[in-house]
């Protein structure tokens, strides 16, 4: 029976992820749609593993006997996920320590860490309370007006705690890289994150100046922002994704709400836990 539960969970997760396609619509619609397809498949695998672990390696469910294989599979899967979480946590901690080794300066009334490099870079590095890191090259190249737009964008990342939430989502991505469309879903989430930060900034600064700043950073940025706890201005800024951000800034930006996720569809992912009641 345990083996059957594993097969069903993996099949549902794989088939559901395979059905995902890009959609058009407003930010809220795209966010709800994307986060469901990103989180639901790994969640149903997780709840199945927890259910198997709770049932143990002995006993039976109705007429079916349980097996040691299901228990060991669940235990190994959860241990692997925990190990990966600790590994990413250590990577993030190293990034924070590296950022803290840079001098702290005051720019536009904000305390930032100054990178002594000529590349154009600005990003939040950390978890729940990240630090803003700005390169010397960006400060030297940008006018005060353009620099203000960059700071406003990064303030948006701080306001929405993007570094923390996307660290958690990045862990899910790493655990489910074998599922279809994981990379495409992750890139869509990055785009939606940046669109939200752009909209937050556009309500406080000139959107046209922000678009110019974005283009300048993208055309000169040589630093990778793939750190596990980093949210940078140039994230998800390639090809048509960059066009999406520029088009959104040039149009009249509307207020983007907080993460108003409807959690009702996710309730079905907890159905495997019900099977524990039938285990004897």
PAZA-904723 format. One line per field, with one value per residue: residue number from 1; residue in three letters; x, y, z of N, C-alpha, C, O, CB in turn. Coordinates in steps of 0.2 Angstrom, whole numbers. Atoms other than C-alpha are relative to their C-alpha. Glycine has a CB too. Layout:
<sites>
nr = NUM,...
rest = ALA,...
n_px = X,...
n_py = Y,...
n_pz = Z,...
ca_px = X,...
ca_py = Y,...
ca_pz = Z,...
c_px = X,...
c_py = Y,...
c_pz = Z,...
o_px = X,...
o_py = Y,...
o_pz = Z,...
cb_px = X,...
cb_py = Y,...
cb_pz = Z,...
</sites>
This chain:
<sites>
nr = 1,2,3,4,5,6,7,8,9,10,11,12,13,14,15,16,17,18,19,20,21,22,23,24,25,26,27,28,29,30,31,32,33,34,35,36,37,38,39,40,41,42,43,44,45,46,47,48,49,50,51,52,53,54,55,56,57,58,59,60,61,62,63,64,65,66,67,68,69,70,71,72,73,74,75,76,77,78,79,80,81,82,83,84,85,86,87,88,89,90,91,92,93,94,95,96,97,98,99,100,101,102,103,104,105,106,107,108,109,110,111,112,113,114,115,116,117,118,119,120,121,122,123,124,125,126,127,128,129,130,131,132,133,134,135,136,137,138,139,140,141,142,143,144,145,146,147,148,149,150,151,152,153,154,155,156,157,158,159,160,161,162,163,164,165,166,167,168,169,170,171,172,173,174,175,176,177,178,179,180,181,182,183,184,185,186,187,188,189,190,191,192,193,194,195,196,197,198,199,200,201,202,203,204,205,206,207,208,209,210,211,212,213,214,215,216,217,218,219,220,221,222,223,224,225,226,227,228,229,230,231,232,233,234,235,236,237,238,239,240,241,242,243,244,245,246,247,248,249,250,251,252,253,254,255,256,257,258,259,260,261,262,263,264,265,266,267,268,269,270,271,272,273,274,275,276,277,278,279,280
rest = UNK,UNK,UNK,UNK,UNK,UNK,UNK,UNK,UNK,UNK,UNK,UNK,UNK,UNK,UNK,UNK,UNK,UNK,UNK,UNK,UNK,UNK,UNK,UNK,UNK,UNK,UNK,UNK,UNK,UNK,UNK,UNK,UNK,UNK,UNK,UNK,UNK,UNK,UNK,UNK,UNK,UNK,UNK,UNK,UNK,UNK,UNK,UNK,UNK,UNK,UNK,UNK,UNK,UNK,UNK,UNK,UNK,UNK,UNK,UNK,UNK,UNK,UNK,UNK,UNK,UNK,UNK,UNK,UNK,UNK,UNK,UNK,UNK,UNK,UNK,UNK,UNK,UNK,UNK,UNK,UNK,UNK,UNK,UNK,UNK,UNK,UNK,UNK,UNK,UNK,UNK,UNK,UNK,UNK,UNK,UNK,UNK,UNK,UNK,UNK,UNK,UNK,UNK,UNK,UNK,UNK,UNK,UNK,UNK,UNK,UNK,UNK,UNK,UNK,UNK,UNK,UNK,UNK,UNK,UNK,UNK,UNK,UNK,UNK,UNK,UNK,UNK,UNK,UNK,UNK,UNK,UNK,UNK,UNK,UNK,UNK,UNK,UNK,UNK,UNK,UNK,UNK,UNK,UNK,UNK,UNK,UNK,UNK,UNK,UNK,UNK,UNK,UNK,UNK,UNK,UNK,UNK,UNK,UNK,UNK,UNK,UNK,UNK,UNK,UNK,UNK,UNK,UNK,UNK,UNK,UNK,UNK,UNK,UNK,UNK,UNK,UNK,UNK,UNK,UNK,UNK,UNK,UNK,UNK,UNK,UNK,UNK,UNK,UNK,UNK,UNK,UNK,UNK,UNK,UNK,UNK,UNK,UNK,UNK,UNK,UNK,UNK,UNK,UNK,UNK,UNK,UNK,UNK,UNK,UNK,UNK,UNK,UNK,UNK,UNK,UNK,UNK,UNK,UNK,UNK,UNK,UNK,UNK,UNK,UNK,UNK,UNK,UNK,UNK,UNK,UNK,UNK,UNK,UNK,UNK,UNK,UNK,UNK,UNK,UNK,UNK,UNK,UNK,UNK,UNK,UNK,UNK,UNK,UNK,UNK,UNK,UNK,UNK,UNK,UNK,UNK,UNK,UNK,UNK,UNK,UNK,UNK,UNK,UNK,UNK,UNK,UNK,UNK,UNK,UNK,UNK,UNK,UNK,UNK,UNK,UNK,UNK,UNK,UNK,UNK
n_px = 4,-4,-3,5,0,-6,1,5,-2,-5,4,4,-4,-3,5,2,-5,0,6,-1,-2,0,7,0,5,-3,-5,3,2,-6,-3,4,0,-7,-2,4,-3,-7,0,4,-4,-5,4,3,-5,-2,5,0,-6,1,5,-3,-4,4,3,-5,-2,4,8,4,5,5,-3,-7,-6,-5,-7,-6,-2,4,-2,-7,1,2,-5,-5,3,1,-7,-4,3,-3,-7,0,2,-6,-6,2,0,-7,-2,3,-4,-7,2,1,-7,-4,2,-2,-7,0,2,7,0,7,2,7,3,1,-7,-1,-7,-3,-4,-5,-1,2,7,6,4,3,4,1,-3,2,6,6,-2,-6,-4,-1,-7,-1,-7,-3,1,7,0,-4,3,7,2,4,7,0,-2,6,4,-2,1,7,1,-2,4,5,-2,0,7,3,-4,-1,-6,2,5,-3,-4,4,2,-6,-1,5,-2,-5,2,5,-2,1,7,0,2,-2,-4,4,4,-5,-2,7,1,-5,3,6,-4,-3,6,3,-5,1,6,-1,-4,3,4,-4,-5,2,-1,-5,-6,-1,-1,-7,-5,1,-3,-7,-3,0,-5,-7,0,-4,0,5,4,3,-1,6,3,-1,5,-4,3,-1,3,5,0,-3,4,7,2,-2,5,6,-1,-1,7,4,-2,2,7,1,0,6,-3,0,1,-4,1,7,1,5,-3,5,-1,-6,3,0,-6,0,4,-4,-1,6,-2,-3,6,2,-5,1
n_py = -6,-6,-1,-3,-7,-3,0,-5,-7,-2,0,-6,-6,0,-1,-6,-5,1,-4,-7,-4,-8,-3,-7,-2,-5,3,5,7,4,3,6,6,3,2,6,5,1,3,6,6,2,0,6,5,0,3,8,2,-1,5,6,0,1,7,4,5,6,-1,1,-5,5,7,-1,0,-6,3,-4,-4,-6,-4,-2,-5,-6,-3,-2,-6,-5,-2,-4,-7,-4,-1,-5,-6,-3,-2,-6,-5,-2,-4,-6,-3,-2,-6,-5,-1,-3,-7,-3,-2,-6,-6,-3,-7,-3,-2,-2,1,7,4,5,2,-2,4,-4,2,-5,3,-3,5,-2,5,2,7,2,4,-4,-7,0,-6,-2,0,-4,-1,-6,-2,-2,-6,-4,0,-2,-6,1,2,7,4,0,5,7,1,2,7,4,-1,5,7,0,-1,6,5,4,4,6,4,3,5,6,2,3,7,4,1,5,7,3,-2,6,-1,-4,-7,-3,-6,-5,-3,-5,-6,-4,-3,-6,-6,-3,-3,-7,-4,-3,-5,-5,-3,-3,-6,-4,-4,-5,-4,-1,7,0,0,7,4,-2,3,7,1,-1,5,7,0,-1,4,6,4,5,-1,7,1,3,-5,-6,-3,-5,-4,4,7,2,-6,3,1,-3,-1,-7,-4,-1,-5,-7,-1,-2,-6,-5,-1,-3,5,1,3,8,2,5,7,2,7,4,6,5,5,4,5,7,3,3,6,6,1,4,7,3,2,7,4,4
n_pz = 0,0,6,4,-1,3,7,1,-1,5,6,-1,0,7,5,-1,2,7,2,-1,6,-1,1,0,-5,-5,-4,-5,4,2,-6,-2,5,0,-7,-1,4,-3,-7,-1,1,-6,-6,0,-1,-7,-4,1,-3,-7,-2,0,-6,-6,0,-2,5,-1,-1,7,2,3,2,2,-5,2,1,-2,5,0,-6,1,6,-3,-4,4,4,-5,-2,5,0,-5,2,5,-4,-4,4,3,-6,-1,6,-2,-6,2,4,-5,-3,5,1,-6,0,4,-5,0,1,1,7,0,-6,-2,-2,5,1,7,4,3,7,5,3,-2,-4,-6,-2,-7,-2,-6,-1,-1,0,4,1,7,3,6,2,1,7,1,-3,5,7,0,-3,-7,2,2,-6,-5,3,-2,-7,0,2,-5,-6,2,-2,-8,-2,1,-3,5,-1,-4,3,6,-3,-1,7,3,-3,3,7,0,-1,5,6,5,2,6,-1,-6,2,2,-5,-4,3,0,-7,0,4,-4,-6,2,2,-6,-3,5,-1,-7,1,5,-4,-4,4,7,3,5,-3,-3,6,3,-4,1,6,-1,-4,4,5,-3,-6,1,-6,0,-6,-2,-7,-3,-4,3,4,3,5,6,0,5,4,6,6,-1,-7,-1,3,-5,-5,3,2,-6,-3,5,-1,-6,-5,-5,-6,0,-7,-3,3,-2,3,-2,-2,1,5,-2,-5,3,-1,-7,0,-2,-8,-2,0,-7,-4,2,-1,-6
ca_px = 0,14,22,5,4,21,17,1,9,23,11,0,14,22,6,1,17,16,0,7,9,12,-4,-7,-17,-14,-1,-13,-19,-2,4,-10,-9,10,12,-1,8,25,20,6,16,30,17,8,24,29,12,13,31,25,10,21,33,19,12,29,36,23,4,-9,-22,-38,-33,-16,0,12,31,48,51,38,44,63,58,49,63,76,66,63,82,88,76,82,100,97,89,104,116,106,105,124,126,115,124,141,133,128,145,153,142,145,164,160,160,143,139,124,116,100,96,98,113,120,135,147,155,172,169,166,151,134,125,112,103,96,106,99,84,70,79,91,105,106,122,127,143,154,153,134,136,149,139,121,114,106,89,93,101,85,75,86,85,66,66,76,65,51,60,63,45,39,52,57,74,66,51,61,74,61,54,72,73,57,64,80,71,59,71,67,49,44,43,52,65,51,40,55,59,40,40,56,48,32,44,53,36,30,46,45,27,31,45,35,23,37,49,48,44,54,69,67,66,82,91,85,92,109,111,106,118,133,129,142,138,127,112,108,113,100,96,98,85,94,88,94,85,74,79,83,74,55,55,65,52,38,46,50,32,24,35,31,12,3,7,-7,-5,0,-7,1,3,-16,-15,-30,-25,-41,-35,-19,-31,-31,-13,-16,-27,-12,-12,-30,-23,-15,-32,-34,-18,-18
ca_py = 0,12,9,13,29,34,30,40,55,56,53,67,79,75,76,92,101,95,105,122,135,154,164,182,193,205,202,194,181,176,175,164,153,151,149,135,125,128,123,110,96,96,99,83,73,80,76,58,56,63,51,36,41,42,25,17,1,-11,-13,-13,-2,-12,-28,-21,-24,-9,-12,-6,1,15,20,20,30,43,45,46,59,70,69,74,89,94,92,103,116,117,118,132,141,140,147,161,164,165,178,188,187,192,207,212,213,228,246,254,271,282,285,295,293,274,263,252,241,247,235,241,236,245,233,240,231,234,221,215,201,192,183,192,208,209,222,233,231,243,244,258,258,260,275,283,280,285,302,306,304,287,281,286,275,260,263,263,247,239,246,236,220,224,229,212,202,195,188,177,171,167,158,146,145,142,127,120,123,113,99,97,101,84,89,96,115,119,131,140,142,149,161,167,169,180,191,193,197,211,217,220,229,239,244,248,260,267,274,284,289,293,276,282,285,268,260,269,263,245,246,253,240,225,231,233,220,206,200,184,187,168,169,159,175,189,200,211,225,214,198,190,204,194,195,196,196,213,219,215,225,240,239,239,254,264,261,268,257,251,247,229,221,210,191,188,169,159,144,134,124,118,109,94,92,86,72,59,63,56,39,38,36,20,13,-1
ca_pz = 0,4,-13,-21,-12,-18,-36,-35,-27,-39,-54,-48,-45,-62,-72,-64,-67,-85,-87,-83,-97,-97,-95,-98,-86,-71,-58,-45,-58,-64,-46,-40,-55,-55,-36,-36,-50,-41,-24,-25,-33,-20,-6,-11,-11,6,14,7,14,31,31,27,41,53,48,51,43,50,51,37,29,26,17,12,22,23,19,25,8,9,27,21,5,15,28,15,5,21,26,9,9,26,21,6,17,28,14,6,23,25,7,12,28,19,7,22,30,14,12,30,26,15,23,27,20,19,2,1,19,19,26,12,10,-3,-15,-21,-39,-55,-61,-59,-45,-32,-22,-5,3,18,25,34,37,22,19,4,-6,-19,-30,-31,-50,-49,-37,-49,-65,-59,-56,-39,-48,-56,-39,-30,-42,-38,-20,-22,-31,-18,-4,-13,-11,8,10,3,12,-5,0,14,4,-12,-1,4,-14,-20,-8,-15,-33,-28,-21,-36,-50,-58,-60,-77,-79,-63,-72,-81,-66,-56,-69,-70,-51,-53,-66,-55,-40,-50,-58,-40,-34,-50,-47,-28,-34,-48,-35,-27,-41,-60,-69,-84,-74,-66,-83,-89,-73,-76,-94,-88,-75,-86,-100,-88,-74,-73,-56,-54,-43,-41,-23,-12,-2,-14,-23,-36,-48,-63,-58,-72,-84,-100,-117,-116,-97,-98,-110,-98,-85,-96,-104,-86,-81,-97,-94,-80,-65,-54,-36,-33,-17,-5,-8,-7,-11,-10,0,-3,-18,-8,5,-7,-5,13,8,10,29,30,26,43,51,42,47,60
c_px = 4,3,-5,-1,5,-1,-6,2,5,-3,-4,4,3,-5,-2,5,1,-5,1,3,-1,-7,1,-5,3,4,-3,-2,6,3,-3,1,7,2,-3,4,7,0,-4,3,5,-4,-3,5,2,-5,0,6,-1,-5,3,5,-4,-3,6,1,-4,-7,-3,-5,-5,3,7,5,5,7,5,2,-3,3,7,0,-2,6,6,-1,0,7,3,-3,3,7,1,-1,6,5,-2,1,7,3,-2,4,7,-1,-1,6,4,-2,1,7,1,-2,-7,0,-7,-1,-8,-4,0,8,0,7,3,5,5,1,-3,-7,-6,-4,-3,-5,-1,3,-2,-6,-6,1,7,4,0,7,0,7,2,-1,-7,-1,3,-3,-7,0,-4,-7,-1,2,-6,-5,2,-1,-8,-2,2,-4,-6,1,0,-7,-4,3,2,6,-2,-5,3,6,-3,-3,6,1,-5,3,6,-2,-4,3,-1,-7,0,-2,3,4,-5,-4,4,1,-7,-1,5,-2,-6,3,2,-6,-3,4,0,-6,1,4,-3,-5,3,5,-3,1,5,7,2,2,7,5,0,4,8,3,0,6,7,1,4,0,-7,-4,-4,1,-7,-4,1,-6,3,-4,0,-3,-5,0,3,-6,-7,-2,2,-5,-6,1,0,-7,-4,2,-2,-8,-1,-1,-5,3,-1,-1,5,-1,-7,-1,-6,2,-5,2,6,-3,0,6,1,-4,4,0,-6,1,2,-5,-2,5,0,6
c_py = 6,1,3,7,4,1,5,7,3,1,7,6,1,3,8,6,0,5,7,3,7,2,8,2,5,-4,-5,-7,-4,-2,-6,-6,-3,-3,-7,-6,-1,-4,-6,-6,-2,-1,-7,-6,0,-3,-8,-3,0,-6,-7,-1,-1,-7,-5,-6,-6,2,-1,5,-4,-7,1,1,6,-4,5,5,7,4,3,6,7,3,2,7,6,2,3,7,4,2,6,7,3,2,7,6,2,4,7,4,3,6,6,2,4,7,5,3,7,6,2,7,2,3,2,-2,-8,-3,-6,-2,1,-5,4,-2,4,-3,4,-5,3,-6,-1,-7,-1,-4,5,8,1,7,2,1,3,1,7,3,3,8,6,2,3,7,-1,-2,-7,-4,0,-5,-8,-1,-2,-7,-5,0,-4,-7,-1,0,-7,-6,-5,-5,-6,-5,-4,-4,-6,-3,-3,-7,-5,-1,-5,-7,-3,2,-5,0,4,8,4,6,5,3,4,6,5,3,6,6,3,4,7,4,4,5,6,5,4,7,5,5,6,4,0,-7,0,0,-7,-5,1,-3,-7,-2,1,-6,-7,0,0,-5,-6,-5,-5,2,-7,-2,-2,6,7,2,6,4,-4,-7,0,6,-2,0,3,1,8,4,1,5,7,2,2,7,6,1,3,-5,0,-2,-7,-1,-4,-7,-2,-7,-3,-7,-6,-6,-5,-5,-7,-3,-4,-6,-6,-1,-3,-7,-3,-2,-7,-5,-4,-4
c_pz = 0,-7,-5,1,-3,-7,-1,1,-5,-7,0,-1,-7,-5,1,-2,-8,-3,0,-7,2,-1,0,5,5,4,5,-3,-1,6,3,-4,0,7,1,-4,3,6,1,-1,6,7,1,1,7,5,0,4,8,2,0,6,6,1,2,-5,1,1,-7,0,-3,-1,-2,5,-2,0,3,-5,0,6,-2,-5,3,5,-4,-4,5,2,-5,-1,6,-1,-5,3,4,-4,-3,5,1,-6,1,5,-2,-4,4,3,-5,-1,6,0,-3,5,-1,-1,0,-7,0,6,2,1,-5,1,-6,-2,-4,-7,-5,-4,4,4,6,2,8,1,7,0,1,1,-4,0,-7,-2,-7,-2,-1,-7,-1,3,-5,-6,0,3,6,-2,-2,6,4,-3,2,7,2,-2,5,7,-1,2,8,3,0,3,-6,1,5,-4,-6,2,1,-6,-3,3,-3,-7,0,1,-5,-7,-5,-3,-6,1,6,-2,-2,5,4,-3,-1,7,1,-3,4,6,-2,-2,7,3,-4,1,7,-1,-4,3,4,-4,-8,-3,-6,2,3,-6,-3,5,-1,-6,1,4,-4,-5,3,6,-2,6,0,6,2,7,3,4,-3,-5,-3,-6,-7,-1,-6,-5,-7,-5,1,7,1,-3,4,5,-3,-2,6,3,-4,0,7,5,5,7,1,8,3,-3,2,-4,3,2,-1,-4,3,6,-3,0,6,0,2,8,3,0,7,4,-1,1,7,1
o_px = 3,3,-4,-2,4,0,-5,0,4,-2,-4,2,3,-3,-3,3,2,-4,-3,7,-4,-10,6,-9,9,5,0,-1,6,6,0,2,8,5,-1,5,10,4,-3,2,4,-2,-3,3,4,-3,-1,5,0,-4,2,5,-2,-4,4,-2,-3,-9,0,-7,-5,5,10,4,6,8,4,5,1,4,9,4,1,7,8,3,3,9,7,1,4,10,5,2,7,9,3,2,9,7,2,5,9,3,2,8,8,2,3,9,6,-6,-10,4,-12,2,-12,-10,-3,12,-4,12,0,10,3,7,-7,-10,-5,-7,-1,-9,3,2,0,-8,-9,-3,12,1,1,11,-4,12,-2,-2,-8,-4,1,-3,-9,3,-6,-10,-5,-1,-7,-9,-2,-3,-10,-6,-2,-5,-9,-3,-2,-9,-8,1,2,6,0,-4,2,8,-1,-3,5,4,-3,2,6,1,-5,-1,0,-9,4,-6,0,3,-4,-5,2,1,-6,-3,4,-2,-6,0,1,-5,-5,2,1,-5,-2,3,-2,-7,0,7,-8,6,8,11,8,6,10,10,6,8,12,8,6,9,12,6,2,3,-12,-2,-10,0,-12,-10,2,-9,4,-9,-5,-2,-9,-6,8,-12,-8,-7,-1,-7,-9,-4,-3,-9,-8,-2,-4,-10,3,-5,-7,8,-6,2,9,-5,-7,-5,-7,5,-3,1,6,1,1,7,6,-4,2,1,-6,-2,2,-4,-5,4,-1,7
o_py = 11,7,7,11,10,6,9,12,8,5,10,11,7,7,11,10,5,6,11,0,9,0,10,-2,7,-10,-10,-12,-10,-8,-11,-12,-9,-8,-11,-11,-7,-8,-11,-11,-8,-5,-10,-11,-5,-6,-11,-8,-4,-9,-11,-6,-5,-9,-11,-6,-11,7,-4,8,-6,-10,-5,5,7,-10,11,10,12,10,8,10,12,9,8,11,12,8,8,11,10,7,10,12,9,7,11,11,8,9,12,10,8,11,11,8,8,12,11,7,10,6,1,11,-2,8,-3,-3,-9,-1,-10,1,0,-6,8,-4,9,1,6,-10,7,-8,1,-12,3,-7,8,12,1,12,-2,4,2,2,11,9,7,12,11,7,6,9,-6,-6,-11,-10,-5,-9,-12,-7,-6,-10,-10,-5,-7,-10,-6,-4,-9,-12,-11,-11,-12,-11,-10,-9,-12,-9,-8,-11,-10,-7,-10,-11,-9,3,-4,-3,9,9,10,12,11,9,10,12,11,9,11,12,9,9,12,10,10,10,11,11,10,12,11,10,10,9,-3,-10,-5,-4,-9,-9,-4,-6,-10,-6,-3,-8,-10,-5,-1,-6,-10,-10,-3,2,-7,-8,0,5,12,-2,11,1,-4,-10,4,8,2,-2,8,5,11,10,6,9,12,8,7,10,11,7,4,-10,6,-6,-10,1,-7,-8,-6,-7,-3,-11,-12,-12,-11,-9,-12,-9,-8,-9,-11,-6,-6,-11,-9,-7,-10,-11,0,-8
o_pz = -3,-9,-9,-3,-5,-10,-6,-3,-7,-11,-5,-4,-10,-9,-4,-5,-10,-9,-3,-10,7,-6,2,8,4,4,6,0,0,6,5,-1,1,7,5,-1,2,7,5,3,8,11,6,5,10,9,5,7,11,8,5,9,11,7,4,-11,-3,2,-12,5,-9,4,-4,10,-8,1,4,-4,-1,5,0,-5,1,4,-2,-4,3,3,-4,-2,5,1,-4,1,3,-3,-4,4,3,-5,0,5,0,-4,3,3,-3,-2,5,4,-3,9,-6,3,-1,-9,2,6,7,-2,-5,4,-12,1,-8,-8,-3,-7,9,1,9,-2,11,-3,12,-5,-3,-2,-1,3,-11,2,-11,2,-2,-9,-5,0,-6,-9,-5,7,7,2,1,7,7,1,3,9,6,2,7,10,4,5,11,7,4,2,-4,-1,3,-4,-7,-2,-1,-7,-7,-1,-5,-10,-4,-1,-6,-12,-11,-7,-7,6,7,1,0,5,7,0,0,7,4,-1,5,8,1,-1,6,5,-2,2,8,2,-3,0,6,-2,-9,-3,-7,-1,2,-5,-5,3,-1,-6,-2,3,-3,-6,-1,8,-7,6,-2,12,4,8,1,5,1,-8,0,-8,-11,-6,-7,-6,-9,-3,3,8,5,-1,4,6,0,-1,6,5,-2,-1,11,5,7,7,-1,12,-1,-7,7,-9,9,-3,1,-2,1,8,1,0,7,6,5,10,8,4,8,9,3,-1,12,6
cb_px = -5,6,2,-7,0,7,-2,-6,3,6,-5,-4,6,3,-6,-2,7,0,-6,6,-5,5,-5,-2,-3,-6,3,-6,-4,5,1,-7,-1,5,-1,-7,0,3,-3,-7,3,5,-5,-5,6,1,-7,1,6,-3,-6,4,4,-6,-3,-1,7,3,-1,-3,3,-3,-4,1,3,0,1,5,-2,-7,1,4,-5,-6,2,2,-7,-4,3,-2,-8,-1,4,-4,-6,2,0,-7,-3,4,-2,-7,1,3,-6,-5,3,0,-8,-2,4,-4,5,-4,4,-1,2,-4,-7,-3,0,-1,0,4,-4,6,-3,5,0,-4,5,-4,2,-8,8,-1,1,-3,1,-1,7,-4,3,-3,0,8,1,-5,3,7,-1,-4,-4,0,-3,5,6,-4,-1,8,2,-4,3,7,-2,-2,7,4,-4,-2,-3,1,5,-4,-6,3,4,-7,-3,6,-1,-7,3,6,-5,-7,8,1,-5,-5,-7,5,5,-4,-3,6,2,-6,2,7,-3,-4,5,5,-5,-2,7,0,-6,4,7,-3,-4,4,7,4,-7,-2,1,-6,-5,1,-2,-7,-2,1,-4,-7,-1,1,-7,7,-1,2,-5,3,3,2,2,7,-6,7,3,7,-3,-6,4,3,-1,-5,4,7,-2,-1,7,4,-3,1,7,2,-4,-7,7,-6,-5,7,-7,-1,5,-5,7,-6,3,-7,3,5,-7,-3,6,-2,-3,7,0,-6,4,4,-6,-3,7,-6
cb_py = 0,-1,-7,-4,1,-4,-7,-2,0,-6,-6,1,-1,-7,-5,2,-2,-7,-2,1,-1,3,-2,4,-6,4,6,3,2,5,6,2,2,6,5,0,2,7,5,1,0,5,5,-1,1,8,3,-2,4,7,0,-1,6,5,-2,-3,-2,-4,7,-7,6,3,-2,6,-6,5,-1,-5,-3,-1,-5,-6,-2,-1,-6,-5,-1,-2,-7,-4,0,-4,-7,-2,-1,-6,-6,0,-4,-7,-3,0,-5,-6,-1,-2,-6,-4,0,-4,-5,0,6,-2,1,6,-5,-4,3,-4,-2,3,-8,7,-5,0,-8,0,-7,4,-6,7,-7,0,0,6,-5,-2,3,-1,-1,7,-7,8,-4,0,-6,-4,0,-3,-7,-5,5,6,5,-1,4,7,0,0,6,6,-2,1,7,1,-2,6,5,-1,-4,4,4,3,4,5,3,2,5,5,1,3,6,3,0,3,1,-7,3,-2,1,-5,-2,-3,-6,-4,-1,-5,-5,-2,-3,-6,-4,-2,-3,-6,-3,-2,-4,-5,-3,-3,-4,-4,-3,5,-2,6,5,-2,1,8,2,-2,4,7,-1,-1,6,7,-2,2,4,-7,5,-5,6,-6,0,0,2,-2,6,0,-2,-1,6,-6,-7,-6,-4,1,-3,-7,-1,0,-5,-6,0,-1,-7,4,0,-4,3,-3,-3,0,-4,5,-4,0,0,3,2,5,2,0,5,5,-1,0,7,2,-2,6,5,0,3,-4
cb_pz = 6,5,-3,1,8,2,-3,5,7,-1,-1,6,5,-2,0,8,3,-2,3,5,-6,-4,5,-7,4,4,4,3,-6,-4,5,1,-7,-1,6,-3,-7,1,5,-5,-7,1,0,-6,-5,1,-1,-7,-2,2,-5,-6,0,0,-6,7,1,6,2,0,-5,-6,-5,-5,1,6,-7,2,-7,1,6,-2,-5,5,5,-5,-3,6,2,-7,0,7,-3,-6,4,5,-6,-3,6,0,-6,1,6,-4,-5,5,2,-7,-1,6,-3,-6,-2,7,-7,6,-5,-6,0,-6,7,-7,2,1,-4,4,-1,-6,1,-5,3,-1,-3,2,-1,5,5,7,7,-7,3,-1,0,1,-6,1,-4,4,7,-1,-3,4,-5,3,-6,-5,3,0,-8,-2,4,-4,-7,2,1,-7,-3,2,-4,-7,6,-6,4,6,-2,-5,6,5,-4,1,8,0,-3,5,7,1,1,4,5,-5,-1,4,-5,-6,4,1,-8,-2,5,-2,-7,2,3,-6,-3,5,1,-7,0,5,-3,-6,4,5,0,-4,-2,-4,6,4,-6,0,7,-1,-5,4,7,-4,-4,2,2,-2,6,0,-1,-5,4,4,8,-4,3,-3,-1,-3,7,4,3,0,-1,-3,5,-3,-7,3,4,-6,-3,5,1,-7,-1,0,3,-2,6,-2,0,8,2,-3,2,-5,7,-2,-7,4,2,-8,-1,5,-7,-3,3,-5,-6,3,-1,-8,-1,0
</sites>
